[in-house]
Amino acid sequence: MILAIDGMGGDHAPKSTVKGAVDAVKEYGITVMITGDQEVLSKELQQYDYDKEKIEIIHCSEKIENEDPPVKAIRRKKDSSMVVALNLVKEGRAEAVISAGNTGALLAGGLFVLGRIKGIDRPALAPVFPHENGASVLIDGGANTECKGKNLLQFGVMGSLYSEHILGVKSPKVSLVNVGEEKGKGNELTKEAYDLLEESDLNFTGNMEARDLPRGKTDVIVCDGFTGNIILKLTEGVFMTVFDLLKEKFTKSFMTKMAAGILKPELRQIKKDYDYTEHGGAPFLGVQGVLIKAHGSSDGKAVKNALRQGKRFAENKIVDKIQESLGN
């Protein structure tokens, strides 16, 4: 299987993208086409021992920066590492594309280069949301700040397929984020979305308040991108703060250090379960191709796991399954 990666995208690129590509080639048996500056990427690759037949550099003369206006960047920087990587999927030379670069540009590129799946009005970002029993799919995680009810219905359909075929959940429960559990709660968007989800063939379980999301009471968390992004950022911030406080408390005295030593394996496992580098990235669902957005600050481990996720999505033909569910 051949996957493409935007070699210059991300805060730590190309160091992180090259390291992730090398490790993914060794661990997952894939072939990687890495786009970017030939000289820079070659220099990074010289540090590693790997099968030279498994990684190919596709030279590009441009790079999309984080501060670049998304749509203009995609239209004007045709030879950027991101656009070239997207075209590799469009042309059938690669089965998935991974990028840790400009999120808005990647979404715009997915729309303009790959195109939307027929029947999907707006592609959505679908990150994994860890909880005490495993993980749920949160959709939308930030791609669409303004939505209509039918958009949230489509998010529910795509998120349910993701949960079933990638996370292995049978008949995944789909819930709508709202300010209360009762039907009729919320604004016009959530009321409209509730009715559409209730009438669908999905395993819709109704509204869910944000406080219940970490409990793992649902498999697919449906919301608009504004709400979803706040949920993600708040959860990340709370988790980091709690661990910082634990570290401070556990290093206060000899006794607390002893307690920390006893609890270290359990604390390490909790941190691993909630570590974004373990999940790699979030897919943009609804475009005509496998498109994985890695965290902007991804290190080599996160990039490697994003490539693993791209491989799984391609193998499970999620794009085809979304099209089939829409009758395409």
Order of alpha helices (4+ residues) and beta strands (2+ residues): beta-alpha-beta-alpha-beta-alpha-alpha-beta-alpha-beta-beta-beta-alpha-beta-alpha-beta-beta-alpha-alpha-alpha-beta-beta-alpha-alpha
